[in-house]
Amino acid sequence: MNEFESEQDGSSVIREFSMKVREAPSTAVAELTERLRAAKGPLVETLSDGRQLITFVYLGEAEKVAVDSHLVMQGPDGDRQPMRRIAGSEVWFHSVVVDDLQLAVSYKFLVNSETALLNVHEIEELAKTQEGHTRLALDRHRNSQPDPFNPDRMKLDASISFGNEPEVLALLADEELVRYDNVLTLSGADSHAETVLEARDRDVVLNDYEIASDVFGDERVVTVHQPPAGTKAASVLFILDGPGAVALGLPGLMEVMTARGEIRPTLTVYVHNKNSWSRSVEMICNPQLVEQYGNEILPWVRANFDVSDKAEDVAVAGGSYGGLGSAFLAFSRPDLFGNVLSMSGSFWWGLRTAWGADPESGIYGFDDEPEWLTRQFAKAELSSARFFLAAGSLESSHLPGGISLLSANRHLRTVLRAKGFDVAFHEFHGGHDRAGWRGCLLKGLKHLLPVSVPEPADIAVPEVASL
């Protein structure tokens, strides 16, 4: 029986294993394990046409397994495919051919997950309600497994993701609280390996605080990372979805870049979400977000830490909805937030009926077109806000309104430049994940927070629509 249709359907290692496992199962599994350990993760082979065959391998008993990675999304809708099990074994594999050898992507294995094979449209359809969003997040967390052979991993901590949702945490066993993303870095990619390894060796000190929010009627946790002792913070960096950046290793990376003189000393404030759903309400061009950051969080920071009071020394950063929220903060209050680092920003947002949403909900937009914030920038006055926008080469799946996340980011870049804004644009080799965003943070912070501070321009504060 031939399980493989072509030379691009499973690596030569998997082909060899599928033949050997029928006669000597234990020996075959042991040899495959050593191959995976030597490869430090997925098997990578160069094809005759110069492209590379990437084969993800999962070892373990399961009913179904899928690779959760932007790399394996197929077609314009981002369809997923299950991994295949080799007959007579508990070895699962999925192969994909790539021609971009500069890719760096996150991945993990989803084992017996009910949502593993949902495409982009199906995920958004499920996630448009709080109940569906929580169900998706819980399923993806609980049923994920890391690649044990790949040492490059980033932590996923349910006690932070669901920290204000005890009813959700109660559904997880102790051993299910911590999960990991792995990072696959191809041969032509900039892995930032030296910087990442140096950052991991840093014994960083982080302190958690609670800030009362009259705007949202609750308290928010912020994690603060101060620059080296005896160093005055020249800048403040706010991270939306803060715990994700902590797990990514940003505190250590900030210390390394500061020590090298690549960025000026900066106080970093990692802002926690109220719960796993709140970002879907607060970061979607919500004026309350501006009130919270401008009237509560920023004043608290300046009252408690010795930091600059100038807008050009304040940066806001985030990924996905966090990128959208960061840009909206600078759009609304450029007199407070002078720098934006957006990674895969959700600038497609704006079409209120996207994915069949109730048009009165406002969850996907205020009107009948996508790219709402871009349209506001197009008619607003020029301000001194500076931008570093990044989007991935794999973020080209079709979204409602006839656009993709990549095209929406390119469009915002073009509009901002036409208006005269200071804009840097980075199209990284990757997808909608923290592997690509790690490199974006390194590049973007060097651009926005150099040791020498740019001269500010006159600032205009635009009118902002109400929800």
N, C-alpha and C positions, 0 to 999 in steps of 0.2 A: 504494500500500500504506500503510495506517495502522498505525503501530507502537504507538499510544497508545490505550488504551481509554477514558480519561476525562481531564478537566482536571487531575486529581490524579495522573496517571501521567506524571511527567516535567515539568520546568518549561517555561515558554514559550521560554526560551533554548534548551533542548534540542530542543523541537519545531521551532523556527526552523532550528536547525543540521541536523536530520535532513532537512529539505526542501532546504536550500542545498547540503549536501555532495554531493548527487547531480549537481549541475551545476558547482559550483566547489569541489572538495575543499580545495585549499590555502587559498583565501580563507576558507572556512567554518571551518577549523581555526584560522587566525590570529585570526579574530574571536572565536571561542569562548575561545581562550587569553586574549585581552584582557578578556573578560567575567569569567573566573575570577580573573584577576589583580586586577581592580577589586573583586571580591567578597571577596577574601582568603580563599578557600576555597570551601566548598559554596555553591551558589546558594540564596538564601532568598527566597521569595515569599509574600505574604499573600493568602489565599484570600477569597472573598466572604463566608464565614461567620466570618472573623476568625482562623481557624487559619492556621498557616504550613506551606508546602510546602518541605521541605529536600531538595535534590538534590545528592548526592555525585557527583563526576565524576572519572574517572581517564583519563588520556591515555597510551596505550602499547600495544605489541603484547603479547598474552597469550592463553592458552588459556581461562582463567577468572579472574575477579576478584570479590572480595567485600569489603564494608565490615566491618571489625572494630570494632564499637561497640555499646554497650548500647542505643543509640537504635534500632537496626534489628532488635532481637530481637522476634519476633512470637509471640503466643500464650502460654499458661501455661507451656510448656516452653522458651521462649526460642529458638524456631526461627529460623534464618537463611535468607536468600535471596541468590542470586548477583546481581551487577550484570549489566545487559543491555548488549550492544554495539549501537551504531547501525550499521545496514547500510551498507557501503561506507566504513567508517572504523575507526580504532582508538580510538574514544571509547566509554567505558563509563559507565553511569549507574545510580544507584539512588535512588529518591525515597521519602520517608516524610512523612506528614502528622502534625503535632504540634499539640496544643492548649495545651501548657504553654510559654509564651514565656519562662520563667525558667530553662530548661534550660542547663546547661553540661556537655558530655560529651567524652570522649576518642574519637578514632577514628584508624584507619590503614587502608591498603588491603592486603589479602592477595592476592598475585598467584601463581597456580598453586599454591596451598596445598592439601594433601590434607585438612587438618582445618578449613578455613575455615567450612564449613557445618554443623559439629557443633553440636547444641543443648546446653543445660545438662546434661541427663542423659547424653548421649553423651560430653561432655567429662569428666565425673566418672567415668564408666565406664572411659575410657581412662587417666585420671590416678590411678587407685587403686593402680597399681604404679609402682615407680621407673622401670622401662623405658618404660612408657606415658607417664608424666609427662614424662620427658626428651624422648621423641619429639614430644609435643605442643608443649613449650616451644621445641624446636629448629625445628620446622616453622613455628610462628608467628613466631619471630624471623627466620629466614632469608628467608622469603617476604613479609615486610612491607615496605611502601613508604609514605613520608610523603606528605602533600599538599604539593606544592612551592609552592602559592599561599598557604598559611596560615603566617604567621610565628610563631604561638603553638604551640610544640612542646616536648616533653619528651624527653630522651635515654634511649635503651635501649642499654646497653653490655654486650655478650655477655662481655667479659673479666671483668666483675664477676658477671653472672648465672651464668656457668659457670666462674668463676675457679678453683675447686678440682676441675674436671673436665676435665683436659687432653685426654682422649680425645674429649670433645664439642667443645671449642674447635678441635681439629684438623680437624673436619669443616667448619669455616667458613673461607671465604676472607677475606683481609684486608679487602676491601671490604664484607663481610657482618657485620663485628663490631659496627658502630654503626648503630642504627636509631632511629626517632623515633615518638612519639605526637603527634598534633595535638590541639588543643582547639577545639571549636566552642562558641561562647558566643552564645546567642540574645539578642534585643534587651532582654528584661526581666530578664536575669540580672545578678547582681553579678559582674562580671568581675575585680574587684580589680585592674584594669589599672594604676592608678597605683602600687600597692604592688608588683606583679609586675615592672613596668618598672624601678622604683627598685632592687629586689632584684637584677635582672640586671646592673645596673651596678656592683654591689659586687665588689670584689676580695677574695673570702673566702680565708682560710687554713685548710686542712684537713690534719690529720696522721694517718697510719695507724700502728697499733700491732698487735702480736700478743699475745694472752693465752692462756696454756696453760689447757686445760680438762680437769681430771681427771674431771669428770662424764661428758663425752662422749669422752674419750680422744683429743683432738686440739687444735689451736690455732685460735683465732678471730680474724679481723681486726676491729678496731673503728676507725672514723674519728671523730676528735674535733675538734669546733669550739668554740673558746673564745670567751667574750665579749670585748668590746674591751679592749685593753691597759690595765692599771691599774684594771680593774673586777673586784671580787670576785664570783664566781658565787654568786648567792643560791640557785640551784636546779640540779638535774641532770635532763636529759631523755634517756631512752633510747628509741631508735627501733628497733623490730623491723623486719626487712627494710630495714635502714638505707640501702643504696645507692639504693633506689628513691626515698627521700625526698631524697637528695642530688641525684639526677637531676631531681626535681620542682622543685628550687630552694629547698628549705627553709633551707639555711645563709644565703643572702642575705635571705630573708624574716625569719629570726630577728634578723639585724642591723638590719633596717629597723624591726621592731616594738620592739626594745630601744631604738634611738635615739629613737623617738617616745614612749617611756615607756609603751608598751602592755603590755609584759611585763617582769618583773624579769630582770636579767642571769642567763643560764643557760648552763651547759656542756652541749653536746649531744653525745651518744654514739650514733653510727650503727653498729649491730651488724650485721655481715655474716653471711649464712647459710653453713653448711659447703658446701652445694651446692644446686642447684635443687630437690632432693627433700627435703632435711632439714627444711624448715619443715613439711612434711606429717606429720612424725613428732614434732618437738620442740614445736610450738606448740599441739598438740591436747590441752590440759589435762594435759600431761606433767609430773609432779613434778620430773623432771630439769631442766626449764627453770627452775624456781624455784631449784633448787640452783645452777645455773650463774650466774644473775643475782644471787642473794642471797649466795652464798658465794665467787664468783669475780670477776664483772665489777664489781659495785658496790664491794666492798672494794678492788679494783685502782684504781678511779677515785678513791676517797677517799684512798688512799695516795699517789697521784701528782699530784693536783690539789687546790687549796684550795677545797673546796666544803662545803656544809652537811652536817651529819650527821643531819638531821631528816627523818622520813618525809614530812612535809607539803611538803618542798622537793624531793621526787623524783617525777617523772612518767614513765610508760611509755606509748608510743603505737605504733599500728600499724594496718594495714588488712587486712581479710579475716581470714585465720588470724592475722595479726599483732594484730588487734583482740581476737580470742579469747584469744591468749596474754597480751596486756597485762592483760586483765581477770582472767585466772587468776593472774597474778603478784600483783595486789592482793588477790585473794580469799585466796591462800595466805599472803602475808606483808604484811599491811597495816601492820605495824610498820616495814617497809622501803620499800614503794612506796605512797605516799599519794595518787597522782593517776593516772587512766586516761583516755587519749584514744583512743577506739575508732572507727574509720571503717569502716563496712560490716562490722562484726565478724561472724564466722561462728558466731553463737550458735545456729544450727540444729543444730550438731554434737552427737552423742549417740546416734544410732540406729546400732548397730554393724553392721547388715546393709544399710545404705543402699547403693544402686547395686550390689547383689549382692555386697558385700564379704564376705570370710571373717569370720565373727563372732569368731574368735579373734585376728584381726589387730589390733583396737583402733583401726584407722585412722579410722573414722567414729563411734566411740562405745564406751561401756562396757556399755550395756544396751540395752533394747528400746524406748526412747523417744528422741525428739529433745530438744534444749535441756538437755543435762546440766548445764552450768554454772549456768544459771538455776535449776534445781532445787536445786543446792547452796546458792546464795545464799538461796533461800527458807527453808531450814532452819538456816542459819548465824546466829551472833550478829552484831549490828550492829558495824561497825568505823568508823574515821574516814576510810576511803578515799572519795575524791571521784571522780565520773565525768562525762565528757562523751561521750555516745553519739551517733553519727550514722549514718544510713542513707539511701539514695537512693529517691526516688519511683519509679524504674524497677526497683527490686529486688524485684519482686513475683512472679517466676516460681515455680511450684510446686516444692517440694523433697520428698524422701521424708519421710513422717511427716505430710503434710498442711499444711505451713507454707511460708512464704517467708522469705527473709533479712530483708525489711522487717518482717514480722510477728514474727519472733523477736527483733529489736532492740526493737520496741515492747513485747514481753512482758517482756524483761529490764528495760527502763525502769520498767514498772509494778511489777514485783516489788521492785526496789531502792527505789523510792519508798515502797511499802507497808511495807518494812522500816525505813524512816527514813533511808536513805542520802541524801547530797547528790548529786543527779543532774540534769544538764542534758541535754536531748535536742534534737537538730537533725535534722530531716528535710529534707535538701537536695534540690534539683531536679536529679536526675541518676542515674547508674547506678554500677556496680561498677568504678570507674576513678579514675585520678589527677586528672582534671579536677575532679570533685566533692570529692575528698579535699584538694586544695589549699586550697579555701575552708574546709573543715572544720578544717584545721590552723590557719588564721588565727583562726577563731572560737574553737576549742577551747583554744588556748594562751593567748589573752587571758582566757578564763574560768578556767583552771586555774592559770596562773602570773601573776596580776596583781602589781603592784608591792607592794601590801599583802598579807601572808600571813595566811590564815585561821587561827583558833585550833584546835589539834588537840583531838580528843576521846579518851576512853579507847579502847584498841585491844584487840580480841580476835582471837586467831589460831585459825582453824578447823582441824579435822581434815581431811586431804587423802587421797583415795583413791589407792592405788598402781596402777600399770599392771599 
